[in-house]
């Protein structure tokens, strides 16, 4: 499997989602959460956006780095890098907490995670589920699937010391879950995740790794534990 090619394609798809402003329906406004019908699976593509009081470079590095992920991301009970393809591309195994008051049991995911730098100091951290040898689904958790998803970090025009963060989530939970349960619980969970990012970045000051991107930036410019399975 050509993971690098998949990573590049996923980043471009997240970029396309970010540029597509049509058809979004706002479903929560404390932090702006919008959705539209996914073109990839029978579910929704969610968009979350808001302002983070940190530079875009710092925010992108924070979201890409995994060291403290479970400490600040309250939606996860496990997060491990299982394979490093290069400095910009990882394969990770994540395990979620149960949510929706326990009606949605923990899921696990095998995701290809990639960070890509674009012009105007915009970074995209893209995610897409993949198969990886040695990590087949087990009876421990229902194996979910993330269709092209990710984070877009860009400097706030009025104040470059702040960032605009746009999150795209396109998750297939699998299992025997009514779509209504997912649609009802997802907006609040996405708001909680955004607030976790906002709080977490204050606590864990990740050393900048912008130098990693700078040598590649011109390439990216436009020209150019076990338990029974639950529902």
Protein Blocks (a to p, Z undefined) as FASTA:
>chain_A
ZZklmmmmmmmmmmmmmmmmghiacfbfkbccdddddfkbgcddddddddddbdfklmmm
mmmpmklmmmmmmmbcbdcdfbdfblmbccdddddddeehhlaccddddddddddddehh
iacddddddddehiaccfkbccdddddedddddddfklmkbccddddddddeejjddfkl
mmmmmmmmmmmmmmmmmmmmmmmccddfklmmmmmmmmmmmklopcdddZZ
